Amino acid sequence: MDFTARSALIVFTLVASGINSGAFFVFSNFVMAALGRLPPAEGARAMQEINRGAPNPLFMLTLIGGGVTGAVLAATATGDPGAGWQVAGGLLAAATALVTAAFHVPRNDGLAEIDPDSAEGQQVWADYLVSWTRGNHVRTLTAVLSVVGLLLAAAAQSDATA
C-alpha cells in the first residue's frame, strides 16, 4: 500500500469521526435519558460538570482536528478513486464540528449560567434536555456517516493500488 499524506489525513479523520460518533452515540442513547431521570437541579448540575470537562485537549483534537482535516480532504479531493466518498466523508466530519460549534456550544454556555435550583434554571434545563439531545442525534449521524464515507474512500484507494 502506498501510504501518502492523503492516506494519513483519511486515517486521522476516520479515527476522529469514529471516536466522536461513539461519544455522541452514548449521549444520545442513554446519558441524556439518565440525566433526564434525575431531579431537574441534579441533572442540570451534572450536565454543567460534563460541559466543563468536555473541552479538553484530546476531545478538541478529535472534534476540531477531525473537522479541519475533513474540510481539507473535501477541498483537495481529485479524480482519484474514492474521491466522491472522500468529499462526502470529509464534509460530514466538518459538519460534525460545525454543528457542535453553532448549536451545542451556545446551549452549553447558556446552561452554564443558570442556577439549577431556580424555577427559571429548571425550565432552561427542561428545554435544553430536549433540544440539545435532538441536535446531538444530528451530529451523531454526521459523524457515523463520515466514518462510512471515509472507509469507502480508503477502500477505493486501496483497490486502485492493489
CYANA upper distance limits for C-alpha pairs under 8 A (distance plus 0.5 A):
  1 MET  CA    158 SER  CA      7.44
  1 MET  CA    161 THR  CA      7.12
  1 MET  CA    162 ALA  CA      7.77
  2 ASP  CA    161 THR  CA      7.75
  3 PHE  CA      7 SER  CA      6.24
  3 PHE  CA      8 ALA  CA      7.67
  4 THR  CA      8 ALA  CA      6.84
  5 ALA  CA      9 LEU  CA      6.76
  6 ARG  CA     10 ILE  CA      6.66
  6 ARG  CA     73 LEU  CA      7.99
  7 SER  CA     11 VAL  CA      6.62
  7 SER  CA    154 ALA  CA      7.94
  8 ALA  CA     12 PHE  CA      6.58
  9 LEU  CA     13 THR  CA      6.46
  9 LEU  CA     69 THR  CA      6.79
  9 LEU  CA     70 GLY  CA      8.43
  9 LEU  CA     73 LEU  CA      7.61
 10 ILE  CA     14 LEU  CA      6.34
 10 ILE  CA     70 GLY  CA      8.44
 10 ILE  CA     73 LEU  CA      7.83
 10 ILE  CA     86 GLN  CA      8.31
 10 ILE  CA    150 LEU  CA      6.94
 10 ILE  CA    154 ALA  CA      7.66
 11 VAL  CA     15 VAL  CA      6.57
 12 PHE  CA     16 ALA  CA      6.55
 12 PHE  CA     66 GLY  CA      7.58
 12 PHE  CA     69 THR  CA      8.35
 13 THR  CA     17 SER  CA      6.45
 13 THR  CA     62 THR  CA      8.47
 13 THR  CA     65 GLY  CA      8.36
 13 THR  CA     66 GLY  CA      5.31
 13 THR  CA     67 GLY  CA      8.11
 13 THR  CA     69 THR  CA      6.60
 13 THR  CA     70 GLY  CA      6.52
 13 THR  CA     90 GLY  CA      8.07
 13 THR  CA     93 ALA  CA      7.75
 13 THR  CA    150 LEU  CA      8.42
 14 LEU  CA     18 GLY  CA      6.55
 14 LEU  CA     66 GLY  CA      8.41
 14 LEU  CA    146 SER  CA      7.73
 14 LEU  CA    147 VAL  CA      5.88
 14 LEU  CA    150 LEU  CA      6.49
 14 LEU  CA    151 LEU  CA      7.79
 15 VAL  CA     19 ILE  CA      6.68
 15 VAL  CA    147 VAL  CA      8.38
 16 ALA  CA     20 ASN  CA      6.61
 16 ALA  CA     61 LEU  CA      8.46
 16 ALA  CA     62 THR  CA      5.05
 16 ALA  CA     63 LEU  CA      7.30
 16 ALA  CA     65 GLY  CA      8.32
 16 ALA  CA     66 GLY  CA      5.87
 17 SER  CA     21 SER  CA      6.37
 17 SER  CA     62 THR  CA      7.69
 17 SER  CA     63 LEU  CA      8.16
 17 SER  CA     66 GLY  CA      7.09
 17 SER  CA     93 ALA  CA      6.76
 17 SER  CA    143 ALA  CA      5.68
 17 SER  CA    144 VAL  CA      7.49
 17 SER  CA    146 SER  CA      6.92
 17 SER  CA    147 VAL  CA      6.40
 18 GLY  CA     22 GLY  CA      6.72
 18 GLY  CA    143 ALA  CA      7.43
 18 GLY  CA    144 VAL  CA      7.37
 18 GLY  CA    147 VAL  CA      6.58
 19 ILE  CA     23 ALA  CA      6.77
 19 ILE  CA     62 THR  CA      7.72
 20 ASN  CA     24 PHE  CA      6.53
 20 ASN  CA     62 THR  CA      7.39
 20 ASN  CA     63 LEU  CA      7.20
 20 ASN  CA    140 THR  CA      8.11
 20 ASN  CA    143 ALA  CA      6.92
 21 SER  CA     25 PHE  CA      6.32
 21 SER  CA    139 ARG  CA      8.27
 21 SER  CA    140 THR  CA      5.65
 21 SER  CA    141 LEU  CA      7.97
 21 SER  CA    143 ALA  CA      5.39
 21 SER  CA    144 VAL  CA      5.94
 22 GLY  CA     26 VAL  CA      6.76
 22 GLY  CA    140 THR  CA      8.35
 23 ALA  CA     27 PHE  CA      7.21
 24 PHE  CA     28 SER  CA      6.74
 24 PHE  CA    136 ASN  CA      7.01
 24 PHE  CA    137 HIS  CA      8.16
 24 PHE  CA    139 ARG  CA      7.74
 24 PHE  CA    140 THR  CA      5.76
 25 PHE  CA     29 ASN  CA      6.25
 25 PHE  CA    137 HIS  CA      8.07
 25 PHE  CA    140 THR  CA      6.24
 26 VAL  CA     30 PHE  CA      6.48
 26 VAL  CA     31 VAL  CA      6.74
 27 PHE  CA     31 VAL  CA      5.01
 27 PHE  CA     32 MET  CA      6.03
 27 PHE  CA    133 THR  CA      8.26
 27 PHE  CA    136 ASN  CA      8.15
 28 SER  CA     32 MET  CA      6.83
 28 SER  CA     33 ALA  CA      8.36
 28 SER  CA    133 THR  CA      6.67
 28 SER  CA    136 ASN  CA      6.88
 28 SER  CA    137 HIS  CA      6.56
 28 SER  CA    140 THR  CA      8.36
 29 ASN  CA     33 ALA  CA      8.04
 30 PHE  CA     34 ALA  CA      6.55
 31 VAL  CA     35 LEU  CA      6.73
 32 MET  CA     36 GLY  CA      6.53
 32 MET  CA    129 LEU  CA      7.56
 32 MET  CA    133 THR  CA      7.40
 33 ALA  CA     37 ARG  CA      6.88
 34 ALA  CA     38 LEU  CA      7.31
 35 LEU  CA     42 GLU  CA      8.43
 35 LEU  CA     43 GLY  CA      5.23
 35 LEU  CA     44 ALA  CA      8.24
 35 LEU  CA     46 ALA  CA      7.92
 35 LEU  CA     47 MET  CA      8.12
 36 GLY  CA     40 PRO  CA      7.68
 36 GLY  CA     43 GLY  CA      6.68
 36 GLY  CA    129 LEU  CA      7.51
 37 ARG  CA     43 GLY  CA      8.19
 38 LEU  CA     42 GLU  CA      6.55
 38 LEU  CA     43 GLY  CA      5.82
 39 PRO  CA     43 GLY  CA      6.68
 40 PRO  CA     44 ALA  CA      6.56
 40 PRO  CA    116 PRO  CA      7.86
 40 PRO  CA    122 GLN  CA      6.37
 40 PRO  CA    125 TRP  CA      7.47
 40 PRO  CA    126 ALA  CA      8.07
 41 ALA  CA     45 ARG  CA      6.60
 41 ALA  CA    116 PRO  CA      5.04
 41 ALA  CA    117 ASP  CA      5.88
 41 ALA  CA    121 GLY  CA      8.39
 41 ALA  CA    122 GLN  CA      6.92
 42 GLU  CA     46 ALA  CA      6.56
 42 GLU  CA    116 PRO  CA      8.01
 43 GLY  CA     47 MET  CA      6.75
 43 GLY  CA    125 TRP  CA      8.48
 44 ALA  CA     48 GLN  CA      6.60
 44 ALA  CA    111 LEU  CA      8.12
 44 ALA  CA    116 PRO  CA      6.41
 44 ALA  CA    122 GLN  CA      8.16
 44 ALA  CA    125 TRP  CA      6.37
 45 ARG  CA     49 GLU  CA      6.82
 45 ARG  CA    116 PRO  CA      6.91
 46 ALA  CA     50 ILE  CA      6.79
 47 MET  CA     51 ASN  CA      6.52
 48 GLN  CA     52 ARG  CA      6.76
 48 GLN  CA    108 ASN  CA      8.13
 48 GLN  CA    111 LEU  CA      7.24
 48 GLN  CA    112 ALA  CA      6.24
 49 GLU  CA     53 GLY  CA      6.91
 50 ILE  CA     54 ALA  CA      6.55
 51 ASN  CA     55 PRO  CA      7.86
 51 ASN  CA    108 ASN  CA      7.07
 54 ALA  CA     59 PHE  CA      7.31
 55 PRO  CA     59 PHE  CA      6.86
 55 PRO  CA     60 MET  CA      6.60
 56 ASN  CA     60 MET  CA      6.54
 57 PRO  CA     61 LEU  CA      6.49
 58 LEU  CA     62 THR  CA      6.96
 59 PHE  CA     63 LEU  CA      6.52
 60 MET  CA     64 ILE  CA      5.84
 60 MET  CA     65 GLY  CA      7.34
 61 LEU  CA     65 GLY  CA      5.22
 61 LEU  CA     66 GLY  CA      7.51
 62 THR  CA     66 GLY  CA      5.66
 62 THR  CA     67 GLY  CA      8.41
 63 LEU  CA     67 GLY  CA      6.57
 63 LEU  CA     96 THR  CA      8.08
 63 LEU  CA     97 ALA  CA      6.23
 64 ILE  CA     68 VAL  CA      6.61
 64 ILE  CA     97 ALA  CA      6.42
 65 GLY  CA     69 THR  CA      6.61
 66 GLY  CA     70 GLY  CA      6.29
 66 GLY  CA     93 ALA  CA      6.73
 66 GLY  CA     94 ALA  CA      7.60
 66 GLY  CA     97 ALA  CA      8.35
 67 GLY  CA     71 ALA  CA      6.71
 67 GLY  CA     90 GLY  CA      8.13
 67 GLY  CA     93 ALA  CA      5.51
 67 GLY  CA     94 ALA  CA      4.33
 67 GLY  CA     95 ALA  CA      7.65
 67 GLY  CA     96 THR  CA      7.42
 67 GLY  CA     97 ALA  CA      5.86
 67 GLY  CA     98 LEU  CA      8.31
 68 VAL  CA     72 VAL  CA      6.78
 68 VAL  CA     94 ALA  CA      6.86
 69 THR  CA     73 LEU  CA      6.58
 69 THR  CA     90 GLY  CA      7.79
 69 THR  CA     94 ALA  CA      8.39
 70 GLY  CA     74 ALA  CA      6.72
 70 GLY  CA     89 GLY  CA      7.55
 70 GLY  CA     90 GLY  CA      4.14
 70 GLY  CA     91 LEU  CA      6.44
 70 GLY  CA     92 LEU  CA      7.95
 70 GLY  CA     93 ALA  CA      5.74
 70 GLY  CA     94 ALA  CA      5.92
 71 ALA  CA     75 ALA  CA      6.58
 71 ALA  CA     90 GLY  CA      6.02
 71 ALA  CA     91 LEU  CA      6.35
 71 ALA  CA     93 ALA  CA      8.04
 71 ALA  CA     94 ALA  CA      6.12
 72 VAL  CA     76 THR  CA      6.51
 72 VAL  CA     90 GLY  CA      7.91
 73 LEU  CA     77 ALA  CA      6.47
 73 LEU  CA     86 GLN  CA      6.91
 73 LEU  CA     87 VAL  CA      6.92
 73 LEU  CA     90 GLY  CA      5.96
 74 ALA  CA     86 GLN  CA      6.75
 74 ALA  CA     87 VAL  CA      4.51
 74 ALA  CA     88 ALA  CA      7.59
 74 ALA  CA     89 GLY  CA      8.23
 74 ALA  CA     90 GLY  CA      5.52
 74 ALA  CA     91 LEU  CA      6.44
 75 ALA  CA     87 VAL  CA      7.85
 77 ALA  CA     83 ALA  CA      5.83
 77 ALA  CA     84 GLY  CA      8.12
 77 ALA  CA     86 GLN  CA      7.12
 77 ALA  CA     87 VAL  CA      6.82
 78 THR  CA     83 ALA  CA      6.43
 79 GLY  CA     83 ALA  CA      6.49
 80 ASP  CA    157 GLN  CA      7.92
 81 PRO  CA    153 ALA  CA      7.88
 81 PRO  CA    156 ALA  CA      5.94
 81 PRO  CA    157 GLN  CA      5.95
 81 PRO  CA    160 ALA  CA      7.16
 82 GLY  CA     86 GLN  CA      6.61
 82 GLY  CA    152 LEU  CA      7.31
 82 GLY  CA    153 ALA  CA      4.76
 82 GLY  CA    154 ALA  CA      7.58
 82 GLY  CA    155 ALA  CA      8.15
 82 GLY  CA    156 ALA  CA      5.40
 82 GLY  CA    157 GLN  CA      6.57
 83 ALA  CA     87 VAL  CA      6.67
 83 ALA  CA    153 ALA  CA      7.03
 84 GLY  CA     88 ALA  CA      6.73
 84 GLY  CA    153 ALA  CA      8.08
 85 TRP  CA     89 GLY  CA      6.39
 85 TRP  CA    149 GLY  CA      5.39
 85 TRP  CA    150 LEU  CA      6.74
 85 TRP  CA    152 LEU  CA      6.66
 85 TRP  CA    153 ALA  CA      5.44
 86 GLN  CA     90 GLY  CA      6.32
 86 GLN  CA    149 GLY  CA      6.87
 86 GLN  CA    150 LEU  CA      6.14
 86 GLN  CA    152 LEU  CA      8.44
 86 GLN  CA    153 ALA  CA      5.68
 87 VAL  CA     91 LEU  CA      6.47
 88 ALA  CA     92 LEU  CA      6.63
 88 ALA  CA    146 SER  CA      7.53
 88 ALA  CA    149 GLY  CA      6.46
 88 ALA  CA    150 LEU  CA      8.34
 89 GLY  CA     93 ALA  CA      6.72
 89 GLY  CA    145 LEU  CA      7.36
 89 GLY  CA    146 SER  CA      4.54
 89 GLY  CA    147 VAL  CA      7.06
 89 GLY  CA    148 VAL  CA      7.59
 89 GLY  CA    149 GLY  CA      4.78
 89 GLY  CA    150 LEU  CA      5.44
 90 GLY  CA     94 ALA  CA      6.78
 90 GLY  CA    146 SER  CA      7.09
 90 GLY  CA    149 GLY  CA      8.42
 90 GLY  CA    150 LEU  CA      7.80
 91 LEU  CA     95 ALA  CA      6.50
 91 LEU  CA    146 SER  CA      8.15
 92 LEU  CA     96 THR  CA      6.70
 92 LEU  CA    142 THR  CA      5.76
 92 LEU  CA    143 ALA  CA      6.98
 92 LEU  CA    145 LEU  CA      7.33
 92 LEU  CA    146 SER  CA      5.49
 93 ALA  CA     97 ALA  CA      7.26
 93 ALA  CA    142 THR  CA      7.31
 93 ALA  CA    143 ALA  CA      6.43
 93 ALA  CA    146 SER  CA      5.99
 94 ALA  CA     98 LEU  CA      6.73
 95 ALA  CA     99 VAL  CA      6.43
 95 ALA  CA    139 ARG  CA      8.20
 95 ALA  CA    142 THR  CA      7.26
 96 THR  CA    100 THR  CA      6.85
 96 THR  CA    139 ARG  CA      5.63
 96 THR  CA    140 THR  CA      8.26
 96 THR  CA    142 THR  CA      6.22
 96 THR  CA    143 ALA  CA      6.44
 97 ALA  CA    101 ALA  CA      6.71
 98 LEU  CA    102 ALA  CA      6.35
 98 LEU  CA    103 PHE  CA      8.47
 99 VAL  CA    103 PHE  CA      5.88
 99 VAL  CA    104 HIS  CA      7.41
 99 VAL  CA    135 GLY  CA      8.28
 99 VAL  CA    139 ARG  CA      6.92
100 THR  CA    104 HIS  CA      5.29
100 THR  CA    105 VAL  CA      6.57
100 THR  CA    139 ARG  CA      7.91
101 ALA  CA    105 VAL  CA      5.80
101 ALA  CA    106 PRO  CA      8.05
102 ALA  CA    106 PRO  CA      7.38
103 PHE  CA    107 ARG  CA      7.24
103 PHE  CA    135 GLY  CA      7.67
104 HIS  CA    108 ASN  CA      6.51
104 HIS  CA    132 TRP  CA      7.04
104 HIS  CA    135 GLY  CA      7.87
104 HIS  CA    136 ASN  CA      8.45
105 VAL  CA    109 ASP  CA      6.54
106 PRO  CA    110 GLY  CA      6.67
107 ARG  CA    111 LEU  CA      6.64
107 ARG  CA    128 TYR  CA      7.53
107 ARG  CA    132 TRP  CA      7.76
108 ASN  CA    112 ALA  CA      6.67
109 ASP  CA    113 GLU  CA      7.24
110 GLY  CA    114 ILE  CA      7.54
111 LEU  CA    124 VAL  CA      7.66
111 LEU  CA    125 TRP  CA      7.62
111 LEU  CA    128 TYR  CA      8.14
114 ILE  CA    120 GLU  CA      8.32
114 ILE  CA    121 GLY  CA      5.63
114 ILE  CA    124 VAL  CA      8.23
115 ASP  CA    120 GLU  CA      8.44
115 ASP  CA    121 GLY  CA      5.80
116 PRO  CA    121 GLY  CA      5.32
116 PRO  CA    122 GLN  CA      6.36
116 PRO  CA    125 TRP  CA      8.25
117 ASP  CA    121 GLY  CA      7.02
117 ASP  CA    122 GLN  CA      7.39
118 SER  CA    122 GLN  CA      6.74
119 ALA  CA    123 GLN  CA      6.83
120 GLU  CA    124 VAL  CA      6.70
121 GLY  CA    125 TRP  CA      6.62
122 GLN  CA    126 ALA  CA      6.69
123 GLN  CA    127 ASP  CA      6.79
124 VAL  CA    128 TYR  CA      6.42
125 TRP  CA    129 LEU  CA      6.43
126 ALA  CA    130 VAL  CA      7.26
127 ASP  CA    131 SER  CA      6.72
128 TYR  CA    132 TRP  CA      5.89
128 TYR  CA    133 THR  CA      8.35
129 LEU  CA    133 THR  CA      6.53
130 VAL  CA    134 ARG  CA      6.81
131 SER  CA    135 GLY  CA      6.72
132 TRP  CA    136 ASN  CA      6.53
133 THR  CA    137 HIS  CA      6.81
134 ARG  CA    138 VAL  CA      7.25
135 GLY  CA    139 ARG  CA      7.08
136 ASN  CA    140 THR  CA      6.48
137 HIS  CA    141 LEU  CA      6.71
138 VAL  CA    142 THR  CA      6.77
139 ARG  CA    143 ALA  CA      6.54
140 THR  CA    144 VAL  CA      6.66
141 LEU  CA    145 LEU  CA      6.50
142 THR  CA    146 SER  CA      6.50
143 ALA  CA    147 VAL  CA      6.92
144 VAL  CA    148 VAL  CA      7.00
145 LEU  CA    149 GLY  CA      6.62
146 SER  CA    150 LEU  CA      6.55
147 VAL  CA    151 LEU  CA      6.49
148 VAL  CA    152 LEU  CA      6.73
149 GLY  CA    153 ALA  CA      6.67
150 LEU  CA    154 ALA  CA      6.56
151 LEU  CA    155 ALA  CA      6.57
152 LEU  CA    156 ALA  CA      6.59
153 ALA  CA    157 GLN  CA      6.74
154 ALA  CA    158 SER  CA      6.52
155 ALA  CA    159 ASP  CA      6.55
156 ALA  CA    160 ALA  CA      6.72
157 GLN  CA    161 THR  CA      6.91
158 SER  CA    162 ALA  CA      6.64
